[in-house]
Amino acid sequence: MIDLSASGQRQARVASWGEVALLALAFFALPLFEAPKNAASLLFLFAFVVQSLRLRGLGRASPFDWPIAGLIAVLWIGPALSEFRDVLPPQDSATRWTLLGLFVLAVGRLSYTAVHVKILVAALLLGGGIAVLESFYSWSLNDRPFPEFRSVGHVNHSGMYSLIPLALGIAMLSTRDLLLKSLGVFAIATTLAYLPPSRSLVSGIAIVAIIAVAAIMAALAARKLRHLAYAALSFGAIAAGILTLPAAAEFRAEAVVRVTGDDLWSGRDKILNSALEVYDRHPVFGTGFQSFGLATAEEIVRAEVEADGRDYDAIKDRYWFFGHGHNLWTTMLIERGLVGVVLISWLLVAYFWAFLPLALRRDAAQPLARAVAQAGVLIATGFLVAGLGNTTMMNEHGQAGMAMIAIAWGYLRASGAIAQSR
């Protein structure tokens, strides 16, 4: 049986080659193939359980275990206690993110070698880049308004997924491995190519934030201002392309409409108003995954407003009704309550706290270790900034980014780089 004692929990367990192979398949397939992605994820969990039983140990805990486990638990508690439990019971709403969360938890309990990390990074970068190319090909064959990743689907989710290979690709530029550098360039180029036709201002702002944070980290670590100059040149090149290239015409039009029109926030402020009117019906644990539209429906908002003695018809323009919160914390407030807001904030803070010390070290002995730490910071930056304008960490990009962060921690812990940076 599995050793659940304190010593058993602290026991390190290096990922087997079978587990690494399934992880690599999952990373490659996540943006491309729905069935292989699901199969690889489930097979990895099965392999993890079998190996844990055989070796009598669950591996070692990470700083991210408790918030992720809490986010899973809330998904089952909230719907069971809400007024919508007969419409959206836990077994219908909680299963998908539970599997995502368990996948990430299992990944984070393993240790990884440098070879493992290179294989897994390559799989994610290659899958993300090919997903962009495939989306362009499919887009040329249909009349959809946007290119979309085959497995991910929605253009906003596809744009947020592209941030993961972008962040990882930028980090890999500081390694000494030519293959990883080449794949990093491939991932950066395809992400930037995807931005104009996606017309996603949220993705564009997140891309700028990722590049800025990468430049600042590089400048602080190397104590050289030239890295900031490189970042400025990158910003200039991207801005020039968006302002002048024909391929970016629709992106320019979207930006002009947002800046000059009456809806700068694209309704996000009104969605937040709707959420704030009704969240106190289920304030602690929320109402369950993907229940935002149900819990913030117009008739419910109207009832809350009128119960306070206000005239809903006089102020109804303050509210907007949508299937999700278009903001990570707004969505969490409704779907997982105040507990969920605290847990997701805790998780993001833990990501930065875990990796920033090593990412900023000037004398890091292992370039791969510092690159992996920088990847953790940049992926978390994408989650944070994109989360201000959309609901991040809930779908394929959440699985890919959170799992890669977990692998980064497993590698740095095993190599001793984390201990050296404290």
Contacts in CASP RR format, 6 or more apart in sequence:
PFRMAT RR
TARGET T0000
AUTHOR 0000-0000-0000
METHOD contacts of the structure
MODEL  1
MIDLSASGQRQARVASWGEVALLALAFFALPLFEAPKNAASLLFLFAFVV
QSLRLRGLGRASPFDWPIAGLIAVLWIGPALSEFRDVLPPQDSATRWTLL
GLFVLAVGRLSYTAVHVKILVAALLLGGGIAVLESFYSWSLNDRPFPEFR
SVGHVNHSGMYSLIPLALGIAMLSTRDLLLKSLGVFAIATTLAYLPPSRS
LVSGIAIVAIIAVAAIMAALAARKLRHLAYAALSFGAIAAGILTLPAAAE
FRAEAVVRVTGDDLWSGRDKILNSALEVYDRHPVFGTGFQSFGLATAEEI
VRAEVEADGRDYDAIKDRYWFFGHGHNLWTTMLIERGLVGVVLISWLLVA
YFWAFLPLALRRDAAQPLARAVAQAGVLIATGFLVAGLGNTTMMNEHGQA
GMAMIAIAWGYLRASGAIAQSR
1 53 0 8 1.000
1 56 0 8 1.000
2 52 0 8 1.000
2 53 0 8 1.000
2 56 0 8 1.000
2 57 0 8 1.000
2 58 0 8 1.000
3 11 0 8 1.000
3 56 0 8 1.000
3 57 0 8 1.000
4 58 0 8 1.000
8 56 0 8 1.000
8 57 0 8 1.000
8 58 0 8 1.000
8 59 0 8 1.000
9 58 0 8 1.000
9 59 0 8 1.000
9 60 0 8 1.000
9 61 0 8 1.000
10 60 0 8 1.000
10 61 0 8 1.000
11 57 0 8 1.000
11 59 0 8 1.000
11 60 0 8 1.000
12 59 0 8 1.000
12 60 0 8 1.000
12 111 0 8 1.000
12 413 0 8 1.000
12 414 0 8 1.000
13 51 0 8 1.000
13 52 0 8 1.000
13 55 0 8 1.000
13 57 0 8 1.000
13 58 0 8 1.000
13 59 0 8 1.000
13 60 0 8 1.000
13 109 0 8 1.000
13 110 0 8 1.000
13 111 0 8 1.000
14 110 0 8 1.000
14 111 0 8 1.000
14 112 0 8 1.000
14 113 0 8 1.000
14 414 0 8 1.000
15 23 0 8 1.000
15 110 0 8 1.000
15 111 0 8 1.000
15 112 0 8 1.000
15 116 0 8 1.000
16 47 0 8 1.000
16 51 0 8 1.000
18 47 0 8 1.000
19 44 0 8 1.000
19 47 0 8 1.000
19 48 0 8 1.000
19 51 0 8 1.000
19 110 0 8 1.000
20 112 0 8 1.000
20 116 0 8 1.000
20 119 0 8 1.000
20 120 0 8 1.000
22 40 0 8 1.000
22 43 0 8 1.000
22 44 0 8 1.000
22 47 0 8 1.000
23 40 0 8 1.000
23 44 0 8 1.000
23 107 0 8 1.000
23 120 0 8 1.000
23 123 0 8 1.000
23 403 0 8 1.000
23 407 0 8 1.000
24 119 0 8 1.000
24 120 0 8 1.000
24 122 0 8 1.000
24 123 0 8 1.000
25 36 0 8 1.000
25 40 0 8 1.000
25 123 0 8 1.000
26 37 0 8 1.000
26 40 0 8 1.000
26 41 0 8 1.000
26 44 0 8 1.000
26 103 0 8 1.000
26 403 0 8 1.000
27 120 0 8 1.000
27 123 0 8 1.000
27 124 0 8 1.000
27 127 0 8 1.000
27 400 0 8 1.000
27 403 0 8 1.000
27 404 0 8 1.000
28 123 0 8 1.000
28 124 0 8 1.000
28 126 0 8 1.000
28 127 0 8 1.000
29 36 0 8 1.000
29 37 0 8 1.000
29 40 0 8 1.000
29 127 0 8 1.000
29 151 0 8 1.000
30 37 0 8 1.000
30 124 0 8 1.000
30 127 0 8 1.000
30 151 0 8 1.000
30 152 0 8 1.000
30 161 0 8 1.000
30 396 0 8 1.000
30 399 0 8 1.000
30 400 0 8 1.000
31 127 0 8 1.000
31 128 0 8 1.000
31 131 0 8 1.000
31 149 0 8 1.000
31 150 0 8 1.000
31 151 0 8 1.000
31 152 0 8 1.000
31 158 0 8 1.000
31 161 0 8 1.000
31 396 0 8 1.000
31 400 0 8 1.000
32 127 0 8 1.000
32 128 0 8 1.000
32 130 0 8 1.000
32 131 0 8 1.000
32 134 0 8 1.000
32 149 0 8 1.000
32 150 0 8 1.000
32 151 0 8 1.000
33 150 0 8 1.000
33 151 0 8 1.000
34 150 0 8 1.000
34 151 0 8 1.000
37 151 0 8 1.000
37 396 0 8 1.000
41 99 0 8 1.000
41 103 0 8 1.000
41 399 0 8 1.000
42 99 0 8 1.000
44 103 0 8 1.000
44 106 0 8 1.000
44 107 0 8 1.000
45 99 0 8 1.000
45 102 0 8 1.000
45 103 0 8 1.000
45 106 0 8 1.000
48 106 0 8 1.000
48 109 0 8 1.000
48 110 0 8 1.000
52 58 0 8 1.000
52 59 0 8 1.000
58 109 0 8 1.000
59 109 0 8 1.000
59 110 0 8 1.000
59 111 0 8 1.000
60 109 0 8 1.000
60 111 0 8 1.000
60 413 0 8 1.000
61 109 0 8 1.000
62 108 0 8 1.000
62 109 0 8 1.000
62 406 0 8 1.000
62 409 0 8 1.000
62 410 0 8 1.000
62 413 0 8 1.000
63 350 0 8 1.000
63 353 0 8 1.000
63 354 0 8 1.000
63 409 0 8 1.000
64 104 0 8 1.000
64 108 0 8 1.000
64 347 0 8 1.000
64 350 0 8 1.000
64 351 0 8 1.000
64 354 0 8 1.000
64 402 0 8 1.000
64 405 0 8 1.000
64 406 0 8 1.000
64 409 0 8 1.000
65 105 0 8 1.000
65 108 0 8 1.000
65 109 0 8 1.000
66 346 0 8 1.000
67 343 0 8 1.000
67 344 0 8 1.000
67 346 0 8 1.000
67 347 0 8 1.000
67 350 0 8 1.000
68 101 0 8 1.000
68 104 0 8 1.000
68 105 0 8 1.000
68 347 0 8 1.000
68 402 0 8 1.000
69 105 0 8 1.000
70 339 0 8 1.000
70 340 0 8 1.000
70 343 0 8 1.000
71 97 0 8 1.000
71 101 0 8 1.000
71 336 0 8 1.000
71 340 0 8 1.000
71 343 0 8 1.000
71 344 0 8 1.000
71 347 0 8 1.000
72 94 0 8 1.000
72 97 0 8 1.000
72 98 0 8 1.000
72 101 0 8 1.000
72 102 0 8 1.000
74 285 0 8 1.000
74 286 0 8 1.000
74 336 0 8 1.000
74 337 0 8 1.000
74 339 0 8 1.000
74 340 0 8 1.000
74 343 0 8 1.000
75 90 0 8 1.000
75 93 0 8 1.000
75 94 0 8 1.000
75 97 0 8 1.000
75 98 0 8 1.000
75 288 0 8 1.000
75 289 0 8 1.000
75 336 0 8 1.000
76 90 0 8 1.000
76 94 0 8 1.000
76 98 0 8 1.000
77 285 0 8 1.000
78 90 0 8 1.000
78 282 0 8 1.000
78 285 0 8 1.000
78 286 0 8 1.000
78 287 0 8 1.000
78 288 0 8 1.000
78 336 0 8 1.000
79 85 0 8 1.000
79 88 0 8 1.000
79 89 0 8 1.000
79 90 0 8 1.000
79 93 0 8 1.000
79 94 0 8 1.000
79 287 0 8 1.000
79 288 0 8 1.000
79 289 0 8 1.000
79 291 0 8 1.000
80 89 0 8 1.000
80 90 0 8 1.000
81 282 0 8 1.000
81 285 0 8 1.000
82 282 0 8 1.000
82 285 0 8 1.000
82 286 0 8 1.000
82 287 0 8 1.000
82 288 0 8 1.000
82 291 0 8 1.000
82 295 0 8 1.000
83 281 0 8 1.000
83 282 0 8 1.000
83 287 0 8 1.000
84 287 0 8 1.000
84 291 0 8 1.000
84 294 0 8 1.000
84 295 0 8 1.000
87 294 0 8 1.000
88 287 0 8 1.000
88 288 0 8 1.000
88 290 0 8 1.000
88 291 0 8 1.000
88 294 0 8 1.000
90 288 0 8 1.000
93 288 0 8 1.000
93 289 0 8 1.000
93 290 0 8 1.000
93 291 0 8 1.000
94 288 0 8 1.000
94 289 0 8 1.000
96 289 0 8 1.000
97 289 0 8 1.000
97 394 0 8 1.000
100 398 0 8 1.000
100 399 0 8 1.000
100 402 0 8 1.000
101 399 0 8 1.000
101 402 0 8 1.000
103 399 0 8 1.000
103 403 0 8 1.000
104 399 0 8 1.000
104 402 0 8 1.000
104 403 0 8 1.000
104 406 0 8 1.000
105 406 0 8 1.000
107 403 0 8 1.000
107 406 0 8 1.000
107 407 0 8 1.000
108 406 0 8 1.000
108 407 0 8 1.000
108 409 0 8 1.000
108 410 0 8 1.000
110 410 0 8 1.000
111 410 0 8 1.000
111 411 0 8 1.000
111 413 0 8 1.000
111 414 0 8 1.000
112 120 0 8 1.000
112 407 0 8 1.000
112 410 0 8 1.000
112 411 0 8 1.000
112 414 0 8 1.000
113 411 0 8 1.000
113 414 0 8 1.000
114 368 0 8 1.000
114 411 0 8 1.000
114 415 0 8 1.000
116 407 0 8 1.000
116 411 0 8 1.000
117 368 0 8 1.000
117 372 0 8 1.000
117 407 0 8 1.000
117 408 0 8 1.000
117 411 0 8 1.000
118 177 0 8 1.000
118 179 0 8 1.000
118 180 0 8 1.000
118 368 0 8 1.000
120 404 0 8 1.000
120 407 0 8 1.000
121 168 0 8 1.000
121 172 0 8 1.000
121 180 0 8 1.000
121 183 0 8 1.000
121 375 0 8 1.000
121 404 0 8 1.000
122 179 0 8 1.000
122 180 0 8 1.000
122 183 0 8 1.000
124 164 0 8 1.000
124 165 0 8 1.000
124 168 0 8 1.000
124 400 0 8 1.000
124 404 0 8 1.000
125 165 0 8 1.000
125 168 0 8 1.000
125 169 0 8 1.000
125 172 0 8 1.000
125 180 0 8 1.000
125 183 0 8 1.000
125 184 0 8 1.000
125 186 0 8 1.000
125 187 0 8 1.000
126 183 0 8 1.000
126 186 0 8 1.000
127 165 0 8 1.000
128 149 0 8 1.000
128 161 0 8 1.000
128 162 0 8 1.000
128 164 0 8 1.000
128 165 0 8 1.000
128 187 0 8 1.000
128 190 0 8 1.000
129 165 0 8 1.000
129 186 0 8 1.000
129 187 0 8 1.000
129 190 0 8 1.000
129 191 0 8 1.000
131 149 0 8 1.000
131 150 0 8 1.000
131 151 0 8 1.000
131 152 0 8 1.000
131 158 0 8 1.000
131 161 0 8 1.000
131 162 0 8 1.000
132 147 0 8 1.000
132 149 0 8 1.000
132 162 0 8 1.000
132 190 0 8 1.000
132 191 0 8 1.000
132 193 0 8 1.000
132 194 0 8 1.000
133 190 0 8 1.000
134 149 0 8 1.000
134 150 0 8 1.000
135 147 0 8 1.000
135 148 0 8 1.000
135 149 0 8 1.000
135 150 0 8 1.000
135 158 0 8 1.000
135 194 0 8 1.000
136 147 0 8 1.000
136 193 0 8 1.000
136 197 0 8 1.000
138 147 0 8 1.000
138 148 0 8 1.000
138 150 0 8 1.000
139 146 0 8 1.000
139 147 0 8 1.000
139 148 0 8 1.000
139 197 0 8 1.000
146 155 0 8 1.000
146 197 0 8 1.000
146 198 0 8 1.000
146 199 0 8 1.000
147 155 0 8 1.000
147 158 0 8 1.000
147 194 0 8 1.000
147 197 0 8 1.000
147 198 0 8 1.000
148 154 0 8 1.000
148 155 0 8 1.000
148 158 0 8 1.000
149 157 0 8 1.000
149 158 0 8 1.000
149 161 0 8 1.000
149 396 0 8 1.000
151 396 0 8 1.000
152 158 0 8 1.000
152 161 0 8 1.000
152 395 0 8 1.000
152 396 0 8 1.000
152 397 0 8 1.000
155 198 0 8 1.000
155 200 0 8 1.000
156 200 0 8 1.000
156 202 0 8 1.000
156 203 0 8 1.000
156 390 0 8 1.000
157 395 0 8 1.000
157 396 0 8 1.000
157 397 0 8 1.000
158 194 0 8 1.000
158 198 0 8 1.000
159 194 0 8 1.000
159 195 0 8 1.000
159 198 0 8 1.000
159 200 0 8 1.000
159 203 0 8 1.000
159 397 0 8 1.000
160 202 0 8 1.000
160 203 0 8 1.000
160 206 0 8 1.000
160 386 0 8 1.000
160 390 0 8 1.000
160 392 0 8 1.000
160 397 0 8 1.000
161 396 0 8 1.000
161 397 0 8 1.000
161 400 0 8 1.000
162 190 0 8 1.000
162 191 0 8 1.000
162 194 0 8 1.000
162 195 0 8 1.000
162 203 0 8 1.000
163 191 0 8 1.000
163 203 0 8 1.000
163 206 0 8 1.000
163 207 0 8 1.000
163 210 0 8 1.000
163 379 0 8 1.000
163 382 0 8 1.000
163 386 0 8 1.000
163 397 0 8 1.000
164 379 0 8 1.000
164 397 0 8 1.000
164 398 0 8 1.000
164 400 0 8 1.000
164 401 0 8 1.000
164 404 0 8 1.000
165 184 0 8 1.000
165 187 0 8 1.000
165 190 0 8 1.000
165 191 0 8 1.000
166 187 0 8 1.000
166 188 0 8 1.000
166 191 0 8 1.000
166 192 0 8 1.000
166 207 0 8 1.000
166 210 0 8 1.000
167 210 0 8 1.000
167 214 0 8 1.000
167 375 0 8 1.000
167 376 0 8 1.000
167 378 0 8 1.000
167 379 0 8 1.000
167 381 0 8 1.000
167 382 0 8 1.000
168 184 0 8 1.000
168 187 0 8 1.000
168 375 0 8 1.000
168 378 0 8 1.000
168 379 0 8 1.000
168 404 0 8 1.000
169 183 0 8 1.000
169 184 0 8 1.000
169 185 0 8 1.000
169 187 0 8 1.000
169 188 0 8 1.000
169 375 0 8 1.000
170 184 0 8 1.000
170 188 0 8 1.000
170 210 0 8 1.000
170 211 0 8 1.000
170 214 0 8 1.000
170 374 0 8 1.000
170 378 0 8 1.000
171 214 0 8 1.000
171 371 0 8 1.000
171 372 0 8 1.000
171 374 0 8 1.000
171 375 0 8 1.000
171 376 0 8 1.000
171 378 0 8 1.000
172 180 0 8 1.000
172 181 0 8 1.000
172 183 0 8 1.000
172 184 0 8 1.000
172 371 0 8 1.000
172 375 0 8 1.000
173 181 0 8 1.000
173 184 0 8 1.000
173 185 0 8 1.000
174 218 0 8 1.000
174 367 0 8 1.000
174 370 0 8 1.000
174 371 0 8 1.000
174 374 0 8 1.000
175 181 0 8 1.000
175 367 0 8 1.000
175 368 0 8 1.000
175 371 0 8 1.000
176 367 0 8 1.000
176 368 0 8 1.000
177 368 0 8 1.000
191 207 0 8 1.000
192 207 0 8 1.000
192 238 0 8 1.000
195 203 0 8 1.000
195 204 0 8 1.000
195 207 0 8 1.000
195 251 0 8 1.000
196 242 0 8 1.000
196 245 0 8 1.000
196 247 0 8 1.000
196 248 0 8 1.000
196 250 0 8 1.000
196 251 0 8 1.000
197 247 0 8 1.000
197 250 0 8 1.000
197 251 0 8 1.000
198 251 0 8 1.000
199 250 0 8 1.000
199 251 0 8 1.000
199 254 0 8 1.000
201 254 0 8 1.000
201 255 0 8 1.000
201 258 0 8 1.000
201 266 0 8 1.000
202 386 0 8 1.000
202 387 0 8 1.000
202 388 0 8 1.000
202 389 0 8 1.000
202 390 0 8 1.000
203 386 0 8 1.000
205 385 0 8 1.000
205 386 0 8 1.000
206 381 0 8 1.000
206 382 0 8 1.000
206 385 0 8 1.000
206 386 0 8 1.000
207 238 0 8 1.000
208 235 0 8 1.000
208 238 0 8 1.000
209 381 0 8 1.000
209 382 0 8 1.000
209 385 0 8 1.000
210 378 0 8 1.000
210 381 0 8 1.000
210 382 0 8 1.000
210 385 0 8 1.000
211 231 0 8 1.000
211 234 0 8 1.000
211 235 0 8 1.000
212 231 0 8 1.000
213 377 0 8 1.000
213 378 0 8 1.000
213 381 0 8 1.000
214 231 0 8 1.000
214 374 0 8 1.000
214 378 0 8 1.000
215 227 0 8 1.000
215 228 0 8 1.000
215 230 0 8 1.000
215 231 0 8 1.000
215 234 0 8 1.000
216 228 0 8 1.000
216 231 0 8 1.000
217 359 0 8 1.000
217 360 0 8 1.000
217 374 0 8 1.000
217 377 0 8 1.000
218 227 0 8 1.000
219 225 0 8 1.000
219 226 0 8 1.000
219 227 0 8 1.000
219 228 0 8 1.000
220 360 0 8 1.000
221 359 0 8 1.000
221 360 0 8 1.000
221 361 0 8 1.000
221 362 0 8 1.000
221 364 0 8 1.000
221 370 0 8 1.000
222 362 0 8 1.000
223 362 0 8 1.000
241 248 0 8 1.000
242 248 0 8 1.000
242 251 0 8 1.000
242 252 0 8 1.000
243 252 0 8 1.000
258 264 0 8 1.000
258 266 0 8 1.000
266 326 0 8 1.000
267 320 0 8 1.000
267 326 0 8 1.000
268 325 0 8 1.000
268 326 0 8 1.000
268 327 0 8 1.000
268 330 0 8 1.000
268 389 0 8 1.000
270 317 0 8 1.000
270 318 0 8 1.000
270 319 0 8 1.000
270 320 0 8 1.000
271 296 0 8 1.000
271 320 0 8 1.000
271 321 0 8 1.000
271 322 0 8 1.000
271 325 0 8 1.000
271 326 0 8 1.000
271 327 0 8 1.000
271 330 0 8 1.000
272 325 0 8 1.000
272 327 0 8 1.000
272 330 0 8 1.000
273 318 0 8 1.000
273 319 0 8 1.000
273 320 0 8 1.000
274 296 0 8 1.000
274 301 0 8 1.000
274 319 0 8 1.000
274 320 0 8 1.000
274 321 0 8 1.000
275 292 0 8 1.000
275 296 0 8 1.000
275 325 0 8 1.000
275 330 0 8 1.000
275 333 0 8 1.000
275 334 0 8 1.000
277 296 0 8 1.000
277 301 0 8 1.000
277 304 0 8 1.000
277 305 0 8 1.000
277 319 0 8 1.000
278 295 0 8 1.000
278 296 0 8 1.000
278 300 0 8 1.000
278 301 0 8 1.000
278 304 0 8 1.000
278 334 0 8 1.000
279 286 0 8 1.000
279 333 0 8 1.000
279 334 0 8 1.000
279 337 0 8 1.000
281 295 0 8 1.000
281 300 0 8 1.000
281 304 0 8 1.000
282 295 0 8 1.000
282 337 0 8 1.000
283 337 0 8 1.000
283 338 0 8 1.000
284 337 0 8 1.000
284 338 0 8 1.000
284 339 0 8 1.000
285 336 0 8 1.000
285 337 0 8 1.000
285 339 0 8 1.000
286 295 0 8 1.000
286 333 0 8 1.000
286 334 0 8 1.000
286 335 0 8 1.000
286 336 0 8 1.000
286 337 0 8 1.000
287 294 0 8 1.000
287 295 0 8 1.000
287 334 0 8 1.000
287 335 0 8 1.000
288 335 0 8 1.000
288 336 0 8 1.000
289 335 0 8 1.000
289 336 0 8 1.000
289 394 0 8 1.000
290 324 0 8 1.000
290 335 0 8 1.000
291 334 0 8 1.000
291 335 0 8 1.000
292 322 0 8 1.000
292 323 0 8 1.000
292 324 0 8 1.000
292 325 0 8 1.000
292 331 0 8 1.000
292 334 0 8 1.000
292 335 0 8 1.000
293 321 0 8 1.000
293 322 0 8 1.000
293 323 0 8 1.000
293 324 0 8 1.000
295 334 0 8 1.000
295 335 0 8 1.000
296 321 0 8 1.000
296 322 0 8 1.000
296 323 0 8 1.000
296 334 0 8 1.000
297 321 0 8 1.000
298 319 0 8 1.000
298 321 0 8 1.000
301 312 0 8 1.000
301 319 0 8 1.000
301 321 0 8 1.000
302 312 0 8 1.000
302 316 0 8 1.000
305 312 0 8 1.000
305 315 0 8 1.000
306 312 0 8 1.000
324 331 0 8 1.000
324 391 0 8 1.000
325 331 0 8 1.000
325 334 0 8 1.000
325 391 0 8 1.000
326 389 0 8 1.000
326 390 0 8 1.000
326 391 0 8 1.000
327 387 0 8 1.000
327 388 0 8 1.000
327 389 0 8 1.000
327 390 0 8 1.000
327 391 0 8 1.000
328 344 0 8 1.000
328 383 0 8 1.000
328 387 0 8 1.000
328 388 0 8 1.000
328 389 0 8 1.000
328 390 0 8 1.000
328 391 0 8 1.000
328 392 0 8 1.000
328 393 0 8 1.000
329 341 0 8 1.000
329 344 0 8 1.000
329 345 0 8 1.000
329 387 0 8 1.000
331 391 0 8 1.000
331 394 0 8 1.000
332 340 0 8 1.000
332 341 0 8 1.000
332 344 0 8 1.000
333 340 0 8 1.000
333 341 0 8 1.000
336 343 0 8 1.000
336 344 0 8 1.000
344 393 0 8 1.000
348 380 0 8 1.000
348 383 0 8 1.000
348 384 0 8 1.000
351 376 0 8 1.000
351 377 0 8 1.000
351 379 0 8 1.000
351 380 0 8 1.000
351 383 0 8 1.000
351 405 0 8 1.000
352 377 0 8 1.000
352 380 0 8 1.000
354 409 0 8 1.000
354 418 0 8 1.000
355 373 0 8 1.000
355 374 0 8 1.000
355 376 0 8 1.000
355 377 0 8 1.000
355 380 0 8 1.000
355 405 0 8 1.000
355 408 0 8 1.000
355 409 0 8 1.000
355 412 0 8 1.000
356 373 0 8 1.000
356 377 0 8 1.000
357 421 0 8 1.000
357 422 0 8 1.000
358 364 0 8 1.000
358 369 0 8 1.000
358 370 0 8 1.000
358 373 0 8 1.000
358 412 0 8 1.000
358 417 0 8 1.000
358 418 0 8 1.000
358 420 0 8 1.000
358 421 0 8 1.000
359 370 0 8 1.000
359 373 0 8 1.000
359 374 0 8 1.000
359 376 0 8 1.000
359 377 0 8 1.000
361 370 0 8 1.000
361 421 0 8 1.000
364 370 0 8 1.000
364 417 0 8 1.000
364 421 0 8 1.000
365 420 0 8 1.000
366 415 0 8 1.000
366 417 0 8 1.000
369 411 0 8 1.000
369 412 0 8 1.000
369 415 0 8 1.000
369 417 0 8 1.000
370 417 0 8 1.000
372 408 0 8 1.000
372 411 0 8 1.000
372 412 0 8 1.000
373 408 0 8 1.000
373 412 0 8 1.000
373 417 0 8 1.000
373 421 0 8 1.000
375 404 0 8 1.000
375 405 0 8 1.000
375 408 0 8 1.000
376 404 0 8 1.000
376 405 0 8 1.000
376 408 0 8 1.000
379 401 0 8 1.000
379 404 0 8 1.000
379 405 0 8 1.000
380 405 0 8 1.000
382 392 0 8 1.000
383 392 0 8 1.000
383 393 0 8 1.000
383 398 0 8 1.000
383 401 0 8 1.000
386 392 0 8 1.000
387 393 0 8 1.000
392 398 0 8 1.000
393 402 0 8 1.000
409 418 0 8 1.000
412 418 0 8 1.000
END
